Amino acid sequence: MTYGWAILIIALTLAVLYSLGIMNPKNFIPRAPPGSCFVFRPNGPGTTDFISLQGTCGYLPIYVASFDGSSGYINVTSIPPSLLIKDLTIVFWFYPTNIQKGRQNPIDKAYWAEFAITLEPNGGMSYYHGNGSSYYDGCTIWPSGTFVNNMWQFASVTRNITGSTVKVYKNGKIVNSGSFSIYPVTSTKQIKIGSGYAGYFQGSIANVQIYNTALTPQEIQYLYQQGLGGGPIRLGSLVGWWPLNGDAKDYSGNNNHGTINGGVTFVQNYNPP
């Protein structure tokens, strides 16, 4: 009995240490420094000839971006609106810590124009776009309870203009889909990571990628399998890539660098998925 209790105590201790990330084997994997993986465009930003992914890719990042939920966000102003009003894919890893605090935007441009993704207090998520003025299409495309606090999750949205459909994924698997009748229009609004029309996001975000094409389910699954430090695909359609590994730079080769505002910090003592 004495040995049995000792084994039980050791097992419980290891379980607690693992839940805190101390015994997570991924914490012992070498981590990539900022800028170690990038898209090389030999003919300059916005070009698609002879582009390639270079550097050390695939390792967990040293840092992830932490948002305080009250003032922190990253601003991206340089992407031409014409790149984002047709087919679209947005993917990102996020670790919410206070879903119940109210509506909050992991990423947003303009819910009345190009796109807005909103985390709802019930653990669902909404997608919006509109005609630029008073009309917009919106649907709760992630059911209630889909996302939870204190866990890394991979969210993906694809928009197909020809089919008037939006498909959404969690951890590489399709969760739901919606249709729209209003088509998005160009907007002068900037992209915000960690904030938007609904409110500030509280938690961590990493590896944000935006494409001006609708990736396939197989490609979404591939990106999920690559993990938190995975590189992008379809480089010719990649508009922006913000790993958020210690900075807000765009590593897509398009120089759409972000500006840090308010309560954003880069932390390395995170528990990887």
Secondary structure, 3 states (H helix, E strand, C coil): CHHHHHHHHHHHHHHHHHHCCCCCHHHHCCEECCCCEEEECCCCCCCCCCCEEEECCCCEECCEEEEECCCCEEEECCCCHHHCCCCEEEEEEEEECCHHHCCEEEEECCCCCCCEEEECCCCCEEEEEECCCCCEEEEEEECCCCCCCCCCEEEEEEEECCCCEEEEEECCEEEEEEECCCCCCCCCCCEEECCCCCCCCEEEEEEEEEECCCCCHHHHHHHHHHCCCCCCCCHHHEEEEECCCCCCCCCCCCCCCCEEECCEEEECCCCCC
